[in-house]
Amino acid sequence: MSDFMTSVEVLAAAEEALKAAEEVKFMTNNLWILIATVLVFIMHLGFACLEAGFVQKKNVVNILFKNVMIISIGLISYYAIGFNLMYPGLNEGGFFGFSGLGLTPPEGGMTASYADYTYWSDFIFQAMFAATCCTIVSGAVAERMKLMAFLLFSILFVSISYPITGFWKWGAGWLDALGFYDFAGSTIVHSVGGWGALAGLILLGPRKGKYENGKVKAIPGHSMPLATLGVFLLWFGWFGFNGGSVLSADPALVSLVFVTTSMAAVAGAMGSFLASYVLYKSFDLSMVLNGILGGLVGITASADIVSVFSSLVIGFIAGILIPLSVSFFDKLKLDDPVGATSVHLVCGIWGTLAVAIFGNLEPGVGELTDQLIGIASIGSFTFAFSFLAFFLIKKLIGIRVHPDEEQVGLDLAEHNLAAYR
């Protein structure tokens, strides 16, 4: 009898130890998701600094105001509609799903799909991504777009457009069933923001004086130190953006993602440094800064499935694409003050294609045709939605400020406030 009781006690102790280990694992994973959320939140400070540095002094308050409002609008819109549109928990393999307004946590606060973190952690992490996507648009349309027009677009973009295409892959929609692969959002976040920015650029037109007599006139930003600070803050936040997308605190995978993310960033700097010098015979800091961001965008789709060497190649090619893309958009007279379309759209497309070239995935997942279908479908929907949204807002209240307001600067024209005295 004593031997039997000893065995029962040992089994009970083992069960208790296993339960305690599971609780520790859950707490660790949940804590990492929340830390990653904070890091992604810091990216908004990075975008604010970068965009403020890249615009003229007379438009700094305006771009900062947009960045403040984007995170506010983004979280409210994603709470009200976007989250349940992107993760409805139904219509698996489909094109659309919606599980109602607001947040409806399952009993116990756990997600339906993951057992490693709470429903609330899931929401706030994903909400930061949604707001980040819209921030991409703000820099591209800077210095000549009406504030209220942009804020209206932001509501529509975060509430409807971004969640629908996000559902197609991350919400277990039809692209996920097809085999399309995008680890942390080279397409789903970054090129989506780039497509939205492109639609805005086409309807807005270039800034006054940007293209004259067939030549491109440089309109330099007012503060390269501020822009540089912004890039380093974005790089810092990207550890949460990519590292958090592991969706657990898996030590091996999170560590790999940190390394591939950083290697792509430094390779992007090298690629843009060399390419811009060959093209322009100058050491252009703005190109190198965007080269770092291009490398980060490029690796975002595959940071968990490529070797360190492959991440260097992906980042280096993304860096080369930056000056080439800037020149290409200038030839089309698409004026992007911060280079958002080059960084997020072009490098987002490249990074998504790189999955098929360098990714270590099982057959049928992340193949070139699947990646091309994902890029084309998400790009087509986002561009069409954004173009229509901008067009309707243009007809309703207009999207471009008066030429006199553009001349004096949006800080005084729309805010009656100067950033510097």
N, C-alpha and C positions, 0 to 999 in steps of 0.2 A: 504493500500500500504506500509506504514512504517513497519507494522508487517511482510509483505512478504519480504521486503528488509532485515529486520533484520534476518530472517530465512536463506535467501540466504547468507548473510555475515557470519553467524554462520557456515553454511555448508562449505563455502569456507575456513574459518579459520581452521575448523576441517581437511579438506583435506590438507591444508598447514602443519598443525601440524603432520599429519600422514606421509606426504612426508619427513618432517624433521626428524622424528623418524626413518624412513627407511634408510635415509642417514647416520644417526648416527650409526645405527645397522651395516650397510655395512662397514663403516669406522672402527668400533670397531673390527668386524670379520676379516677384511683384515689386520688390524694392528696386531692382535693376530697371524695370520698365518705367517706374516713376523717376528715377535718376535720368534715364534717357529722355523722358518727357521734358525735364528741366533743361537738358542740353539742347533739345530742339527748340524750346522756348527762347533760349539765348540766341539762336539763329535769327530771330526777329530783330534783336539788337544789332546783330551783324548786318542784316539787310538795311536797317535804318542808317547805320554809319556808312556803309558802302554807297548807298544811293545818295545820301546827303553829300558825301565827298565828291561824287561824280556829276552832280548838278551845279549850276551857277549859284553864286552866293544869294541872289535875289529869289531863289526858289527853294531854299533849305527848309524853312518852316512848313511849306506846303507838302514836301515829300515826307517829312517827319510826321506831319498830321495824318497823312495817308497810312503810314506804317503803324501808327497807334490805333487808327480806326480799323485797319484790316484784322488785327488780332482780336479786336472787340467784336466786329461784325462776324468774323470767321467762326469764333466759338459759339456765338448765339445762333447763327445760321446752321451750323453743324449739329448743334443740340436740337434745334427745332425740327429740322428736316433731314439734313445731310447724313447723319450717322445711320439712321434706320433705312435710308435709301441705299447706302453703300453696304451695310451689313444687315439685311433684313432677316437673315436666317431662314430664307425660303427661296423657291424658284431656282434651285441649284442647277447650274448649267444653262441658265436663261439669260435674257437681255435686260430684264427689269424686275425689281422687287421693292416693296415698301411695306414696313411693318408698323406704320403709324407715327404720329407726331410725338416729339419729346423723347425722354428716356424711360424705358420700361425694364429695369434690371430683373433677371431671373431670381428666384428665391435663393437667398444666401449671398447674392451679389456676385456670383460667378458668371463667366461668359458661357454661351452655349457651345462654342467651339474649342475653347482652351481651358485647361484646368490649372494653369500655371500662374494666373494673376486674376485680379477681380474685374468685374464689369466696368467699374469706375476707372480703373487704370487703363483698360482698353479704350474707353471713350476719350479720355484726356490725351492719351498718346496719339490717337488717330486724329483728333481735332487739331493738334498742333501741325500735323502734316497738311491738313486741309487749308489752314491759314497760310502756311508757307507757300503753297501752290499759288495762291492769289497774290502774294507779295511780289512774285516774279513779274506780274503784269505791271505793277505800279511804277517800277523803274523805267520800263520800256516806254511808257506813255508820259513820262515826266515832262514838266516845264511848259505844257500847252493844253492839258486836259482839264476840264471843269471838275472841281472837287466832287460835287453832288452826282455828276454823271458817273464818275469812277466808283463812288460808294454804292450806287444802284447796281452797277455791273458786278461789284464784289458780292453783293447779296445773292444775285442770280447764279454766279459762278460757283460759289461755295455751297449753296443750297441744292443745286440741281446738276450742273454740268460735271463737276469733279466727282461727286458721289456716284453718278451713273456709270461713268467709265471705270471708276475704281471698283465698283461692284463686279464688272466683267471679269476681273482677275482676282482681286483680293477678297471679294465677297462670294467667291465660288461660282461666278457666272460663266458665260460661254467661252471666254478666252482662257480661263483656268482649265476648263474641260478640254479645250483644244490642245493645250500644252505650252501656251505662251508663258514666258518666265520673266519676271521683273522683281528682283529681291526687295529693293527698298524704294523704287520709284524713278528710275531714269526716264521712263515714259509716263508712268501713272501720275507722278507729281511734277517732274521737271519739264518734260516736253509738253505736257498738258498746259502748264503755265506759259511755255513758249508759244504754243499755238494760240492761246488767248491773247498774248502780247502781239503776235503777228497780225491778228485780225484788227486789233486796236490801231496799230501803226498804219495799216492800209487806209482805214477810214479817217484817221486823224490828219495824216499828212505830216511832213517834216517841220521842224522848228524853223522859224523865220531866220533866213540867212544861212541855213545849213548847206544848201546846194545852190550855187550861183554861177552863172555862165559856164555850165558844164563841169564845174569843179566842186570838190568836197571841201567845205570850210570847217576846220576843227573848232569845236566849241568846248574848250577844256573845262573839267570840273574845278571847283573852287578849292578843294582840300584833298590832296593826295594822302597826307597823314591819316585823315579820317577814313578814306577809302581803304587804306592798308589795314587799319585797325578793324574795319568791317570784315575784311577777308579772313583775318586771323580768328575773329569771333565765329565766323561761319565755319571755318575749318574745325574749330573746337566743338561747335555744336554738331558737326557731322558725325562725330563719334557716337552721339546719341541717335542721330538720324539712321545711320547704318547699323551701329552696334545694337540699338534697341530693336531693330527689325528682325533680329534673331528670334525675338519673342520669348526669350528665356535668358538666364544667366549662364548658359552653357560655357564653361571656361575656355575650351578649345576653340569653339566657333566664334565667340565674341572676340577672342584674342586675334584670330586670323583676320576677322573683319577690320579690326583696328589697324592691323599692319597693311592690308591691301588698300584700305582707304587712304592712309598716309602716303604710301608709295605712289599711288595714282596722282595724288595732289602734287608731290614734288616733281614727278615726271611731267605733269601738265605745265608746271612752271618752266621746266627745261625746254619742252617742246615749243611753247609760245615765245620764250626768250630767243631761241634760235630762228624760228620762222619769222618773227617780227623783225629781227635784225637783217635777215636776208631780204625781206620785202622792203623795209623802210630805212635800213642802214642807221638805226638808232636803238638805244636801249630804252624801250617804252615800258614804264612801270605799269601803266594801266593794262597793257596786254599781258604782262606776267601775272598780275593779280587775277585777271579773268582766266588766264591759263590754269592757275591753281583751282579755281572754281570749275573750269571745264573738266579737269581731271577728276575732281570729286563727283561731278554729275555723271561722268562717263563710267566710273566704277560702281555707281550706286545700284545698277541692275544685277551685278555679278559678284559683289564683294565677298560673298560666302562660298563661291564655287570656282574661284580661279586661283592659280598659284601666284606667289609674290612677283615672279618675273612677268607673268601675264598682266598683272595689275600695272606694272611699270610701262608695258607696251600700250595698254589701253589709255593710261593717263598721258603718255607722250604724244600719241596720235590726237587725243582730244586737245592738247595744248597747241599742236600745229593747226588744228582746225579753227582756232579762235581768230587769228589775224586774217586767215583766208575767208572766213565767214563774215567778219566785219567788213572787209573790202567788197564782198559779194552783195551784202545788204545795202551798202552805200551806193553801189552801181545801180541798184533798183530804187534808190532814193527812199529807202525805208530807214528813217532816222530813229535810232535807239540809243539814248544818251548813256545808258549803263552797259550795253552789250548783252542784255538779257536773252535776246533771241539767239545769239551766237552761243552763249554759255549753256542755256537750258534747253533750247529747242534742238540745235545742231548736235551738241555733245550728248544730249539725252537720246537722240536717235542713234548716234554712234554707239553709245554704251549699251543700248538694247540689242543692237546687232552683234556687239562683241560677245554677248552671251553664247550665241551660236558658234562663234569662232574659237573662243577660249574656255568656255564653261565646261565643267565636269559634271554632266547630268546623265541620267539614264535615257536610253533611246525613246524618242517620241516627245521629249520635253525640251523646250528651248531650241528647237531646230530652226534653221534659217527661215523657212516658209512660215512657221508659226510666229516668229518674231516680226517678220514683215507684215503679216496680217494684223498683228497687234498694234504695230506702229501706225499702219494705214487706217485701221478702223477707229482707234482712239483719236488719232490726229484729225481725221475727217469730221468726226462727230464734234470734237472740241472746237475746231475752227469754224464749222457751220453754226454751232450754238453761239459762240462768242461774236461772230460777225453779225448774226441776227440780233443779239442782245445790244451790241454797240449801235447798230443801225436804228433799232427802235428807240433807244435812248436819245440818239441824235435827232430823230424826228420829234420826240417828245419835249426835250429840254435843251438839245444841243450838247455836243461833247467837247467842243473846242472854245477856249476863252477868246475874247475879242483881241485883235492885234495890239491894241493899246495896252491891254492888261498883260499880254505876253511880253511886251516891251519893258514895262515898268517892273514886271516880276510878279509871280503869283503870291508871294508873301504879303505884299502890300495890297494887291488887287483883291485877294480873297480872304486874307486874315488880318489885314491892317496891323501887321507885326513884322519886324525885321529880326532875323536870326542873330545878327551882329550889329553893334553900335560903334 
